[in-house]
């Protein structure tokens, strides 16, 4: 997912975003991740921490949030 909640505000994942935030849908902890694109650039995103909220719709469909 691209946006997560930090101190009550939605923050877009990026190089300057904090390492840990909370899911705007379920409130579970999410961590900032990055991946290298085919063109050599880097994209950032939030991913739910393992072992938490399984019923969150953004966990399986992050584009809906």
C-alpha positions in Angstrom: 0.0 0.0 0.0 1.2 3.5 -0.6 -0.3 5.4 2.4 0.0 4.6 6.1 -0.9 6.4 9.3 1.8 8.1 11.4 0.8 10.3 14.4 -2.8 10.5 13.0 -1.8 11.7 9.6 -1.6 9.7 6.3 2.0 9.5 5.0 3.0 8.3 1.5 5.7 5.6 1.5 9.1 7.1 0.4 12.7 7.4 1.3 12.0 10.0 4.0 9.0 8.2 5.5 9.5 6.5 8.9 10.4 2.8 9.0 7.2 1.8 11.0 3.6 3.1 10.7 0.1 1.8 11.1 -2.4 0.5 8.6 -5.2 3.1 7.9 -7.8 0.3 7.6 -7.1 -2.2 10.4 -4.6 -0.3 12.6 -2.0 -3.1 12.5 1.8 -2.3 12.3 3.2 -1.8 8.8 6.8 -1.5 7.8 8.3 0.5 5.0 9.8 -1.6 2.2 11.5 -0.9 -1.1 12.0 -2.7 -4.3 14.1 -2.0 -7.4 12.1 -1.4 -10.6 13.2 -2.7 -14.1 14.3 0.7 -15.1 16.7 0.9 -12.2 14.6 3.2 -10.0 13.4 2.4 -6.6 9.7 2.2 -5.4 8.7 2.3 -1.7 5.6 0.8 -0.2 4.1 -0.3 3.2 3.6 -3.9 4.1 1.8 -5.4 7.1 4.1 -6.9 9.7 3.9 -10.7 9.9 1.5 -12.4 12.3 -1.1 -9.7 12.7 -4.5 -8.8 11.3 -5.5 -11.3 8.6 -8.9 -9.8 7.9 -7.6 -6.5 6.6 -8.7 -5.9 3.0 -5.6 -3.8 2.3 -3.3 -6.7 3.2 -4.4 -8.6 0.1 -5.6 -5.8 -2.1 -3.3 -2.8 -1.3 -4.5 -0.9 -4.4 -8.0 -0.5 -2.9 -6.7 1.8 -0.1 
